[in-house]
């Protein structure tokens, strides 16, 4: 069976959720038309957008490889058309096409490096803010006694 025969289509409307963080990962998605955002929420419900993806991009492979729940949520930004490759077909295609498997791994490494850079940038920004706030607290805590 060819790769083309293993793919199906899914269409989403703007702001429609494709999957949520913690859901079972059962498919890889390829963006055909439109844009999707990949994001997480912290315990306070604050959203961190990890990526905006457009035509030609793929996502969802991590859960297929490690068979763990989704690490982020995915929501359509505008009208979206996706190609879907289910887990069983993904594994079969990766075995039959090692070059494609290598390309998926290289893309995952690129995404991981981008996420790591984002975390470093966020941590540096937070550390600067915390240091500045600590400096403000120290200045506010000064007492003048005559």
N, CA, C and O atoms as a GROMACS GRO file, in nm:
protein
  584
    1UNK      N    1   0.085  -0.118   0.000
    1UNK     CA    2   0.000   0.000   0.000
    1UNK      C    3   0.090   0.125   0.000
    1UNK      O    4   0.184   0.133   0.078
    2UNK      N    5   0.060   0.219  -0.087
    2UNK     CA    6   0.140   0.340  -0.096
    2UNK      C    7   0.104   0.437   0.017
    2UNK      O    8  -0.001   0.424   0.080
    3UNK      N    9   0.192   0.532   0.040
    3UNK     CA   10   0.168   0.634   0.142
    3UNK      C   11   0.040   0.710   0.114
    3UNK      O   12  -0.038   0.737   0.205
    4UNK      N   13   0.018   0.744  -0.012
    4UNK     CA   14  -0.102   0.819  -0.052
    4UNK      C   15  -0.230   0.746  -0.009
    4UNK      O   16  -0.326   0.810   0.033
    5UNK      N   17  -0.231   0.614  -0.020
    5UNK     CA   18  -0.349   0.535   0.015
    5UNK      C   19  -0.371   0.525   0.166
    5UNK      O   20  -0.479   0.486   0.210
    6UNK      N   21  -0.270   0.560   0.244
    6UNK     CA   22  -0.279   0.551   0.390
    6UNK      C   23  -0.328   0.682   0.453
    6UNK      O   24  -0.359   0.685   0.572
    7UNK      N   25  -0.335   0.788   0.375
    7UNK     CA   26  -0.372   0.919   0.426
    7UNK      C   27  -0.521   0.947   0.413
    7UNK      O   28  -0.586   0.904   0.317
    8UNK      N   29  -0.574   1.019   0.512
    8UNK     CA   30  -0.712   1.066   0.504
    8UNK      C   31  -0.711   1.216   0.533
    8UNK      O   32  -0.612   1.270   0.580
    9UNK      N   33  -0.823   1.282   0.504
    9UNK     CA   34  -0.834   1.426   0.524
    9UNK      C   35  -0.918   1.457   0.646
    9UNK      O   36  -1.009   1.382   0.682
   10UNK      N   37  -0.886   1.569   0.710
   10UNK     CA   38  -0.967   1.623   0.819
   10UNK      C   39  -0.973   1.774   0.796
   10UNK      O   40  -0.874   1.836   0.758
   11UNK      N   41  -1.090   1.832   0.820
   11UNK     CA   42  -1.105   1.977   0.807
   11UNK      C   43  -1.154   2.035   0.938
   11UNK      O   44  -1.240   1.978   1.005
   12UNK      N   45  -1.096   2.150   0.975
   12UNK     CA   46  -1.133   2.218   1.098
   12UNK      C   47  -1.170   2.363   1.068
   12UNK      O   48  -1.122   2.422   0.971
   13UNK      N   49  -1.255   2.416   1.150
   13UNK     CA   50  -1.293   2.557   1.142
   13UNK      C   51  -1.204   2.638   1.236
   13UNK      O   52  -1.142   2.581   1.326
   14UNK      N   53  -1.197   2.771   1.218
   14UNK     CA   54  -1.117   2.853   1.308
   14UNK      C   55  -1.154   2.828   1.454
   14UNK      O   56  -1.272   2.815   1.488
   15UNK      N   57  -1.053   2.821   1.539
   15UNK     CA   58  -1.065   2.799   1.684
   15UNK      C   59  -1.116   2.660   1.722
   15UNK      O   60  -1.147   2.636   1.838
   16UNK      N   61  -1.125   2.570   1.626
   16UNK     CA   62  -1.166   2.432   1.657
   16UNK      C   63  -1.044   2.355   1.707
   16UNK      O   64  -0.937   2.361   1.647
   17UNK      N   65  -1.061   2.284   1.817
   17UNK     CA   66  -0.955   2.206   1.879
   17UNK      C   67  -0.940   2.073   1.807
   17UNK      O   68  -1.039   2.003   1.785
   18UNK      N   69  -0.818   2.037   1.770
   18UNK     CA   70  -0.790   1.908   1.707
   18UNK      C   71  -0.766   1.802   1.815
   18UNK      O   72  -0.824   1.694   1.812
   19UNK      N   73  -0.679   1.836   1.910
   19UNK     CA   74  -0.655   1.749   2.026
   19UNK      C   75  -0.604   1.833   2.141
   19UNK      O   76  -0.556   1.946   2.123
   20UNK      N   77  -0.614   1.775   2.262
   20UNK     CA   78  -0.569   1.844   2.382
   20UNK      C   79  -0.448   1.773   2.441
   20UNK      O   80  -0.429   1.652   2.425
   21UNK      N   81  -0.367   1.851   2.509
   21UNK     CA   82  -0.255   1.796   2.584
   21UNK      C   83  -0.309   1.684   2.674
   21UNK      O   84  -0.409   1.703   2.743
   22UNK      N   85  -0.242   1.569   2.673
   22UNK     CA   86  -0.286   1.456   2.754
   22UNK      C   87  -0.368   1.354   2.677
   22UNK      O   88  -0.382   1.240   2.723
   23UNK      N   89  -0.422   1.392   2.560
   23UNK     CA   90  -0.497   1.296   2.478
   23UNK      C   91  -0.402   1.188   2.426
   23UNK      O   92  -0.281   1.209   2.417
   24UNK      N   93  -0.458   1.073   2.394
   24UNK     CA   94  -0.380   0.967   2.331
   24UNK      C   95  -0.335   1.014   2.193
   24UNK      O   96  -0.412   1.076   2.119
   25UNK      N   97  -0.210   0.986   2.160
   25UNK     CA   98  -0.158   1.024   2.029
   25UNK      C   99  -0.176   0.911   1.931
   25UNK      O  100  -0.109   0.808   1.942
   26UNK      N  101  -0.265   0.928   1.835
   26UNK     CA  102  -0.295   0.819   1.743
   26UNK      C  103  -0.269   0.853   1.597
   26UNK      O  104  -0.296   0.771   1.509
   27UNK      N  105  -0.215   0.976   1.570
   27UNK     CA  106  -0.195   1.014   1.430
   27UNK      C  107  -0.091   1.125   1.416
   27UNK      O  108  -0.066   1.202   1.509
   28UNK      N  109  -0.033   1.130   1.298
   28UNK     CA  110   0.055   1.238   1.254
   28UNK      C  111  -0.028   1.324   1.160
   28UNK      O  112  -0.110   1.271   1.083
   29UNK      N  113  -0.009   1.454   1.165
   29UNK     CA  114  -0.088   1.546   1.081
   29UNK      C  115   0.004   1.625   0.991
   29UNK      O  116   0.113   1.667   1.031
   30UNK      N  117  -0.041   1.647   0.867
   30UNK     CA  118   0.029   1.729   0.769
   30UNK      C  119  -0.065   1.843   0.729
   30UNK      O  120  -0.179   1.818   0.690
   31UNK      N  121  -0.016   1.966   0.739
   31UNK     CA  122  -0.100   2.082   0.705
   31UNK      C  123  -0.103   2.098   0.553
   31UNK      O  124   0.001   2.115   0.489
   32UNK      N  125  -0.224   2.093   0.497
   32UNK     CA  126  -0.243   2.113   0.354
   32UNK      C  127  -0.279   2.258   0.326
   32UNK      O  128  -0.223   2.321   0.236
   33UNK      N  129  -0.373   2.311   0.406
   33UNK     CA  130  -0.421   2.448   0.387
   33UNK      C  131  -0.456   2.506   0.523
   33UNK      O  132  -0.512   2.437   0.608
   34UNK      N  133  -0.423   2.633   0.542
   34UNK     CA  134  -0.456   2.700   0.667
   34UNK      C  135  -0.341   2.696   0.766
   34UNK      O  136  -0.229   2.657   0.733
   35UNK      N  137  -0.371   2.738   0.890
   35UNK     CA  138  -0.269   2.743   0.994
   35UNK      C  139  -0.325   2.684   1.124
   35UNK      O  140  -0.445   2.690   1.150
   36UNK      N  141  -0.234   2.628   1.203
   36UNK     CA  142  -0.272   2.568   1.331
   36UNK      C  143  -0.171   2.614   1.436
   36UNK      O  144  -0.054   2.635   1.406
   37UNK      N  145  -0.218   2.630   1.560
   37UNK     CA  146  -0.125   2.664   1.668
   37UNK      C  147  -0.112   2.545   1.761
   37UNK      O  148  -0.210   2.476   1.792
   38UNK      N  149   0.010   2.524   1.805
   38UNK     CA  150   0.043   2.420   1.902
   38UNK      C  151   0.073   2.494   2.032
   38UNK      O  152   0.156   2.584   2.034
   39UNK      N  153   0.005   2.455   2.140
   39UNK     CA  154   0.018   2.532   2.264
   39UNK      C  155   0.002   2.443   2.386
   39UNK      O  156  -0.046   2.330   2.378
   40UNK      N  157   0.044   2.498   2.500
   40UNK     CA  158   0.024   2.432   2.629
   40UNK      C  159  -0.042   2.531   2.724
   40UNK      O  160  -0.041   2.652   2.701
   41UNK      N  161  -0.099   2.479   2.831
   41UNK     CA  162  -0.156   2.561   2.938
   41UNK      C  163  -0.090   2.520   3.068
   41UNK      O  164  -0.068   2.402   3.093
   42UNK      N  165  -0.057   2.621   3.152
   42UNK     CA  166  -0.001   2.588   3.282
   42UNK      C  167  -0.114   2.566   3.383
   42UNK      O  168  -0.231   2.571   3.346
   43UNK      N  169  -0.079   2.543   3.507
   43UNK     CA  170  -0.179   2.514   3.611
   43UNK      C  171  -0.275   2.630   3.632
   43UNK      O  172  -0.387   2.610   3.680
   44UNK      N  173  -0.234   2.752   3.597
   44UNK     CA  174  -0.320   2.869   3.612
   44UNK      C  175  -0.408   2.892   3.488
   44UNK      O  176  -0.489   2.984   3.485
   45UNK      N  177  -0.390   2.806   3.386
   45UNK     CA  178  -0.467   2.820   3.264
   45UNK      C  179  -0.405   2.915   3.162
   45UNK      O  180  -0.466   2.943   3.059
   46UNK      N  181  -0.285   2.964   3.191
   46UNK     CA  182  -0.217   3.055   3.099
   46UNK      C  183  -0.163   2.976   2.980
   46UNK      O  184  -0.108   2.867   2.996
   47UNK      N  185  -0.182   3.032   2.861
   47UNK     CA  186  -0.143   2.966   2.737
   47UNK      C  187  -0.003   3.008   2.694
   47UNK      O  188   0.032   3.126   2.697
   48UNK      N  189   0.077   2.908   2.655
   48UNK     CA  190   0.206   2.933   2.591
   48UNK      C  191   0.199   2.872   2.452
   48UNK      O  192   0.186   2.750   2.438
   49UNK      N  193   0.208   2.956   2.349
   49UNK     CA  194   0.207   2.908   2.212
   49UNK      C  195   0.347   2.862   2.177
   49UNK      O  196   0.443   2.940   2.185
   50UNK      N  197   0.360   2.737   2.138
   50UNK     CA  198   0.489   2.679   2.103
   50UNK      C  199   0.522   2.698   1.956
   50UNK      O  200   0.637   2.723   1.920
   51UNK      N  201   0.420   2.688   1.871
   51UNK     CA  202   0.441   2.699   1.726
   51UNK      C  203   0.313   2.742   1.657
   51UNK      O  204   0.202   2.712   1.702
   52UNK      N  205   0.330   2.813   1.546
   52UNK     CA  206   0.225   2.833   1.447
   52UNK      C  207   0.274   2.758   1.323
   52UNK      O  208   0.385   2.781   1.276
   53UNK      N  209   0.191   2.670   1.271
   53UNK     CA  210   0.232   2.589   1.156
   53UNK      C  211   0.140   2.614   1.039
   53UNK      O  212   0.019   2.630   1.055
   54UNK      N  213   0.199   2.616   0.920
   54UNK     CA  214   0.122   2.637   0.797
   54UNK      C  215   0.143   2.525   0.698
   54UNK      O  216   0.199   2.420   0.733
   55UNK      N  217   0.099   2.545   0.575
   55UNK     CA  218   0.107   2.442   0.472
   55UNK      C  219   0.247   2.383   0.458
   55UNK      O  220   0.347   2.454   0.454
   56UNK      N  221   0.251   2.249   0.452
   56UNK     CA  222   0.376   2.176   0.439
   56UNK      C  223   0.432   2.128   0.572
   56UNK      O  224   0.517   2.039   0.574
   57UNK      N  225   0.386   2.184   0.682
   57UNK     CA  226   0.436   2.144   0.814
   57UNK      C  227   0.367   2.017   0.861
   57UNK      O  228   0.256   1.985   0.818
   58UNK      N  229   0.435   1.945   0.949
   58UNK     CA  230   0.374   1.827   1.010
   58UNK      C  231   0.390   1.836   1.160
   58UNK      O  232   0.479   1.904   1.211
   59UNK      N  233   0.304   1.765   1.232
   59UNK     CA  234   0.309   1.764   1.378
   59UNK      C  235   0.238   1.639   1.428
   59UNK      O  236   0.164   1.574   1.355
   60UNK      N  237   0.263   1.607   1.555
   60UNK     CA  238   0.198   1.492   1.617
   60UNK      C  239   0.281   1.366   1.618
   60UNK      O  240   0.237   1.262   1.668
   61UNK      N  241   0.401   1.374   1.560
   61UNK     CA  242   0.483   1.253   1.549
   61UNK      C  243   0.540   1.206   1.681
   61UNK      O  244   0.565   1.086   1.698
   62UNK      N  245   0.561   1.297   1.775
   62UNK     CA  246   0.624   1.258   1.902
   62UNK      C  247   0.543   1.151   1.975
   62UNK      O  248   0.598   1.052   2.022
   63UNK      N  249   0.412   1.171   1.983
   63UNK     CA  250   0.326   1.075   2.053
   63UNK      C  251   0.322   0.940   1.981
   63UNK      O  252   0.299   0.837   2.043
   64UNK      N  253   0.344   0.943   1.851
   64UNK     CA  254   0.346   0.816   1.776
   64UNK      C  255   0.474   0.740   1.802
   64UNK      O  256   0.475   0.617   1.805
   65UNK      N  257   0.583   0.812   1.820
   65UNK     CA  258   0.712   0.747   1.841
   65UNK      C  259   0.725   0.693   1.982
   65UNK      O  260   0.766   0.579   2.002
   66UNK      N  261   0.691   0.776   2.083
   66UNK     CA  262   0.710   0.729   2.221
   66UNK      C  263   0.584   0.668   2.283
   66UNK      O  264   0.588   0.621   2.397
   67UNK      N  265   0.474   0.670   2.210
   67UNK     CA  266   0.346   0.612   2.253
   67UNK      C  267   0.299   0.667   2.388
   67UNK      O  268   0.241   0.595   2.469
   68UNK      N  269   0.325   0.794   2.410
   68UNK     CA  270   0.278   0.862   2.530
   68UNK      C  271   0.172   0.964   2.490
   68UNK      O  272   0.156   0.992   2.372
   69UNK      N  273   0.100   1.019   2.587
   69UNK     CA  274  -0.005   1.116   2.554
   69UNK      C  275   0.052   1.242   2.488
   69UNK      O  276   0.172   1.269   2.495
   70UNK      N  277  -0.035   1.316   2.423
   70UNK     CA  278   0.004   1.440   2.357
   70UNK      C  279   0.069   1.534   2.458
   70UNK      O  280   0.020   1.548   2.570
   71UNK      N  281   0.177   1.598   2.418
   71UNK     CA  282   0.250   1.688   2.506
   71UNK      C  283   0.202   1.832   2.494
   71UNK      O  284   0.245   1.919   2.570
   72UNK      N  285   0.112   1.858   2.400
   72UNK     CA  286   0.058   1.992   2.378
   72UNK      C  287  -0.079   1.979   2.312
   72UNK      O  288  -0.120   1.870   2.273
   73UNK      N  289  -0.147   2.091   2.301
   73UNK     CA  290  -0.277   2.095   2.234
   73UNK      C  291  -0.260   2.157   2.096
   73UNK      O  292  -0.161   2.226   2.070
   74UNK      N  293  -0.357   2.133   2.008
   74UNK     CA  294  -0.354   2.187   1.872
   74UNK      C  295  -0.490   2.244   1.837
   74UNK      O  296  -0.592   2.178   1.854
   75UNK      N  297  -0.490   2.370   1.788
   75UNK     CA  298  -0.614   2.438   1.754
   75UNK      C  299  -0.599   2.512   1.621
   75UNK      O  300  -0.497   2.575   1.595
   76UNK      N  301  -0.701   2.502   1.537
   76UNK     CA  302  -0.700   2.571   1.409
   76UNK      C  303  -0.702   2.722   1.430
   76UNK      O  304  -0.777   2.773   1.513
   77UNK      N  305  -0.620   2.792   1.354
   77UNK     CA  306  -0.619   2.938   1.357
   77UNK      C  307  -0.722   2.990   1.258
   77UNK      O  308  -0.797   3.084   1.287
   78UNK      N  309  -0.726   2.928   1.142
   78UNK     CA  310  -0.826   2.963   1.040
   78UNK      C  311  -0.874   2.832   0.978
   78UNK      O  312  -0.841   2.724   1.027
   79UNK      N  313  -0.951   2.841   0.869
   79UNK     CA  314  -0.998   2.717   0.807
   79UNK      C  315  -0.877   2.631   0.774
   79UNK      O  316  -0.779   2.679   0.716
   80UNK      N  317  -0.886   2.505   0.811
   80UNK     CA  318  -0.768   2.418   0.808
   80UNK      C  319  -0.802   2.286   0.742
   80UNK      O  320  -0.905   2.225   0.770
   81UNK      N  321  -0.713   2.242   0.654
   81UNK     CA  322  -0.723   2.109   0.596
   81UNK      C  323  -0.595   2.034   0.631
   81UNK      O  324  -0.484   2.083   0.608
   82UNK      N  325  -0.612   1.916   0.686
   82UNK     CA  326  -0.499   1.833   0.728
   82UNK      C  327  -0.506   1.697   0.661
   82UNK      O  328  -0.614   1.644   0.634
   83UNK      N  329  -0.390   1.641   0.634
   83UNK     CA  330  -0.380   1.500   0.599
   83UNK      C  331  -0.346   1.426   0.728
   83UNK      O  332  -0.268   1.475   0.809
   84UNK      N  333  -0.406   1.310   0.746
   84UNK     CA  334  -0.389   1.233   0.869
   84UNK      C  335  -0.326   1.098   0.836
   84UNK      O  336  -0.371   1.028   0.744
   85UNK      N  337  -0.222   1.062   0.912
   85UNK     CA  338  -0.159   0.932   0.899
   85UNK      C  339  -0.169   0.864   1.035
   85UNK      O  340  -0.106   0.908   1.131
   86UNK      N  341  -0.246   0.758   1.043
   86UNK     CA  342  -0.269   0.686   1.168
   86UNK      C  343  -0.143   0.614   1.216
   86UNK      O  344  -0.053   0.586   1.138
   87UNK      N  345  -0.140   0.583   1.346
   87UNK     CA  346  -0.022   0.522   1.411
   87UNK      C  347   0.028   0.398   1.337
   87UNK      O  348   0.148   0.388   1.308
   88UNK      N  349  -0.060   0.303   1.307
   88UNK     CA  350  -0.017   0.178   1.244
   88UNK      C  351   0.047   0.206   1.109
   88UNK      O  352   0.149   0.147   1.073
   89UNK      N  353  -0.013   0.296   1.034
   89UNK     CA  354   0.040   0.330   0.903
   89UNK      C  355   0.171   0.407   0.915
   89UNK      O  356   0.262   0.387   0.835
   90UNK      N  357   0.181   0.494   1.014
   90UNK     CA  358   0.304   0.570   1.038
   90UNK      C  359   0.420   0.474   1.062
   90UNK      O  360   0.527   0.488   1.001
   91UNK      N  361   0.400   0.376   1.150
   91UNK     CA  362   0.507   0.282   1.181
   91UNK      C  363   0.547   0.201   1.059
   91UNK      O  364   0.666   0.178   1.036
   92UNK      N  365   0.449   0.158   0.981
   92UNK     CA  366   0.477   0.081   0.861
   92UNK      C  367   0.555   0.166   0.759
   92UNK      O  368   0.650   0.117   0.699
   93UNK      N  369   0.513   0.290   0.740
   93UNK     CA  370   0.580   0.380   0.645
   93UNK      C  371   0.724   0.407   0.689
   93UNK      O  372   0.814   0.411   0.606
   94UNK      N  373   0.746   0.425   0.819
   94UNK     CA  374   0.881   0.452   0.870
   94UNK      C  375   0.974   0.334   0.844
   94UNK      O  376   1.091   0.353   0.812
   95UNK      N  377   0.922   0.212   0.857
   95UNK     CA  378   1.002   0.092   0.832
   95UNK      C  379   1.032   0.078   0.682
   95UNK      O  380   1.144   0.044   0.644
   96UNK      N  381   0.932   0.105   0.598
   96UNK     CA  382   0.946   0.088   0.454
   96UNK      C  383   1.028   0.200   0.390
   96UNK      O  384   1.087   0.180   0.284
   97UNK      N  385   1.033   0.318   0.453
   97UNK     CA  386   1.100   0.434   0.393
   97UNK      C  387   1.195   0.498   0.494
   97UNK      O  388   1.162   0.599   0.555
   98UNK      N  389   1.313   0.439   0.512
   98UNK     CA  390   1.409   0.490   0.611
   98UNK      C  391   1.446   0.637   0.590
   98UNK      O  392   1.470   0.709   0.687
   99UNK      N  393   1.451   0.682   0.466
   99UNK     CA  394   1.484   0.822   0.440
   99UNK      C  395   1.377   0.915   0.499
   99UNK      O  396   1.409   1.022   0.550
  100UNK      N  397   1.253   0.873   0.491
  100UNK     CA  398   1.143   0.951   0.550
  100UNK      C  399   1.154   0.949   0.702
  100UNK      O  400   1.131   1.051   0.768
  101UNK      N  401   1.188   0.835   0.759
  101UNK     CA  402   1.207   0.825   0.904
  101UNK      C  403   1.318   0.918   0.949
  101UNK      O  404   1.305   0.985   1.052
  102UNK      N  405   1.427   0.924   0.874
  102UNK     CA  406   1.538   1.014   0.907
  102UNK      C  407   1.494   1.160   0.898
  102UNK      O  408   1.530   1.241   0.983
  103UNK      N  409   1.415   1.193   0.797
  103UNK     CA  410   1.366   1.331   0.782
  103UNK      C  411   1.276   1.369   0.901
  103UNK      O  412   1.284   1.482   0.950
  104UNK      N  413   1.193   1.278   0.946
  104UNK     CA  414   1.106   1.304   1.062
  104UNK      C  415   1.192   1.326   1.186
  104UNK      O  416   1.165   1.417   1.265
  105UNK      N  417   1.296   1.244   1.205
  105UNK     CA  418   1.384   1.259   1.320
  105UNK      C  419   1.459   1.392   1.315
  105UNK      O  420   1.474   1.459   1.417
  106UNK      N  421   1.505   1.431   1.197
  106UNK     CA  422   1.576   1.558   1.184
  106UNK      C  423   1.483   1.675   1.217
  106UNK      O  424   1.524   1.771   1.282
  107UNK      N  425   1.359   1.666   1.172
  107UNK     CA  426   1.263   1.772   1.202
  107UNK      C  427   1.232   1.777   1.352
  107UNK      O  428   1.219   1.885   1.409
  108UNK      N  429   1.222   1.660   1.415
  108UNK     CA  430   1.199   1.657   1.560
  108UNK      C  431   1.316   1.721   1.634
  108UNK      O  432   1.295   1.793   1.732
  109UNK      N  433   1.437   1.695   1.589
  109UNK     CA  434   1.555   1.755   1.652
  109UNK      C  435   1.551   1.907   1.637
  109UNK      O  436   1.584   1.979   1.731
  110UNK      N  437   1.512   1.956   1.521
  110UNK     CA  438   1.500   2.100   1.498
  110UNK      C  439   1.396   2.161   1.590
  110UNK      O  440   1.420   2.267   1.649
  111UNK      N  441   1.282   2.095   1.604
  111UNK     CA  442   1.177   2.144   1.694
  111UNK      C  443   1.224   2.144   1.839
  111UNK      O  444   1.196   2.238   1.914
  112UNK      N  445   1.295   2.040   1.879
  112UNK     CA  446   1.346   2.032   2.015
  112UNK      C  447   1.447   2.143   2.042
  112UNK      O  448   1.444   2.204   2.149
  113UNK      N  449   1.535   2.170   1.947
  113UNK     CA  450   1.632   2.278   1.964
  113UNK      C  451   1.562   2.414   1.973
  113UNK      O  452   1.601   2.498   2.054
  114UNK      N  453   1.459   2.434   1.893
  114UNK     CA  454   1.384   2.560   1.899
  114UNK      C  455   1.314   2.575   2.034
  114UNK      O  456   1.312   2.684   2.091
  115UNK      N  457   1.257   2.467   2.084
  115UNK     CA  458   1.191   2.470   2.214
  115UNK      C  459   1.291   2.496   2.325
  115UNK      O  460   1.264   2.573   2.417
  116UNK      N  461   1.408   2.433   2.316
  116UNK     CA  462   1.513   2.455   2.415
  116UNK      C  463   1.558   2.601   2.414
  116UNK      O  464   1.576   2.661   2.520
  117UNK      N  465   1.576   2.657   2.296
  117UNK     CA  466   1.616   2.798   2.286
  117UNK      C  467   1.508   2.888   2.346
  117UNK      O  468   1.540   2.986   2.414
  118UNK      N  469   1.382   2.855   2.321
  118UNK     CA  470   1.271   2.933   2.377
  118UNK      C  471   1.272   2.926   2.530
  118UNK      O  472   1.252   3.028   2.597
  119UNK      N  473   1.295   2.808   2.585
  119UNK     CA  474   1.300   2.792   2.731
  119UNK      C  475   1.416   2.872   2.789
  119UNK      O  476   1.400   2.940   2.891
  120UNK      N  477   1.533   2.865   2.724
  120UNK     CA  478   1.648   2.942   2.772
  120UNK      C  479   1.617   3.092   2.770
  120UNK      O  480   1.646   3.164   2.865
  121UNK      N  481   1.557   3.137   2.661
  121UNK     CA  482   1.523   3.280   2.649
  121UNK      C  483   1.424   3.319   2.757
  121UNK      O  484   1.439   3.424   2.820
  122UNK      N  485   1.322   3.236   2.780
  122UNK     CA  486   1.222   3.263   2.882
  122UNK      C  487   1.285   3.264   3.020
  122UNK      O  488   1.254   3.351   3.102
  123UNK      N  489   1.372   3.167   3.047
  123UNK     CA  490   1.439   3.161   3.177
  123UNK      C  491   1.527   3.283   3.200
  123UNK      O  492   1.531   3.336   3.311
  124UNK      N  493   1.598   3.328   3.096
  124UNK     CA  494   1.683   3.447   3.110
  124UNK      C  495   1.597   3.570   3.135
  124UNK      O  496   1.631   3.654   3.218
  125UNK      N  497   1.486   3.579   3.063
  125UNK     CA  498   1.396   3.692   3.081
  125UNK      C  499   1.337   3.691   3.222
  125UNK      O  500   1.328   3.796   3.286
  126UNK      N  501   1.297   3.573   3.269
  126UNK     CA  502   1.240   3.559   3.403
  126UNK      C  503   1.346   3.592   3.508
  126UNK      O  504   1.316   3.661   3.606
  127UNK      N  505   1.469   3.544   3.489
  127UNK     CA  506   1.577   3.571   3.585
  127UNK      C  507   1.606   3.720   3.592
  127UNK      O  508   1.628   3.774   3.700
  128UNK      N  509   1.606   3.788   3.477
  128UNK     CA  510   1.628   3.933   3.474
  128UNK      C  511   1.517   4.004   3.547
  128UNK      O  512   1.542   4.096   3.625
  129UNK      N  513   1.392   3.961   3.523
  129UNK     CA  514   1.277   4.021   3.590
  129UNK      C  515   1.284   3.998   3.740
  129UNK      O  516   1.261   4.090   3.819
  130UNK      N  517   1.314   3.875   3.780
  130UNK     CA  518   1.323   3.842   3.922
  130UNK      C  519   1.435   3.923   3.987
  130UNK      O  520   1.418   3.976   4.096
  131UNK      N  521   1.551   3.934   3.918
  131UNK     CA  522   1.663   4.010   3.972
  131UNK      C  523   1.624   4.158   3.985
  131UNK      O  524   1.653   4.221   4.087
  132UNK      N  525   1.558   4.212   3.883
  132UNK     CA  526   1.515   4.352   3.888
  132UNK      C  527   1.414   4.372   4.000
  132UNK      O  528   1.420   4.472   4.072
  133UNK      N  529   1.320   4.278   4.015
  133UNK     CA  530   1.221   4.289   4.122
  133UNK      C  531   1.287   4.278   4.258
  133UNK      O  532   1.248   4.346   4.352
  134UNK      N  533   1.388   4.191   4.269
  134UNK     CA  534   1.460   4.179   4.396
  134UNK      C  535   1.532   4.309   4.427
  134UNK      O  536   1.535   4.352   4.542
  135UNK      N  537   1.589   4.371   4.324
  135UNK     CA  538   1.654   4.501   4.343
  135UNK      C  539   1.555   4.605   4.390
  135UNK      O  540   1.586   4.687   4.476
  136UNK      N  541   1.436   4.604   4.332
  136UNK     CA  542   1.333   4.698   4.372
  136UNK      C  543   1.290   4.673   4.516
  136UNK      O  544   1.267   4.767   4.592
  137UNK      N  545   1.281   4.548   4.554
  137UNK     CA  546   1.241   4.514   4.691
  137UNK      C  547   1.347   4.563   4.788
  137UNK      O  548   1.316   4.620   4.893
  138UNK      N  549   1.474   4.541   4.752
  138UNK     CA  550   1.581   4.586   4.840
  138UNK      C  551   1.576   4.738   4.856
  138UNK      O  552   1.592   4.790   4.966
  139UNK      N  553   1.554   4.810   4.745
  139UNK     CA  554   1.548   4.955   4.755
  139UNK      C  555   1.428   4.999   4.835
  139UNK      O  556   1.437   5.093   4.914
  140UNK      N  557   1.317   4.932   4.817
  140UNK     CA  558   1.197   4.969   4.892
  140UNK      C  559   1.212   4.934   5.039
  140UNK      O  560   1.147   4.995   5.124
  141UNK      N  561   1.296   4.836   5.070
  141UNK     CA  562   1.311   4.791   5.207
  141UNK      C  563   1.408   4.875   5.288
  141UNK      O  564   1.424   4.851   5.408
  142UNK      N  565   1.474   4.974   5.228
  142UNK     CA  566   1.568   5.058   5.300
  142UNK      C  567   1.496   5.147   5.399
  142UNK      O  568   1.389   5.201   5.370
  143UNK      N  569   1.553   5.161   5.512
  143UNK     CA  570   1.493   5.244   5.616
  143UNK      C  571   1.594   5.353   5.652
  143UNK      O  572   1.712   5.324   5.671
  144UNK      N  573   1.549   5.474   5.660
  144UNK     CA  574   1.636   5.585   5.700
  144UNK      C  575   1.600   5.624   5.842
  144UNK      O  576   1.485   5.659   5.871
  145UNK      N  577   1.697   5.616   5.929
  145UNK     CA  578   1.674   5.655   6.069
  145UNK      C  579   1.763   5.773   6.099
  145UNK      O  580   1.885   5.767   6.079
  146UNK      N  581   1.704   5.879   6.145
  146UNK     CA  582   1.787   5.998   6.176
  146UNK      C  583   1.818   6.003   6.324
  146UNK      O  584   1.886   6.095   6.370
   0.00000   0.00000   0.00000
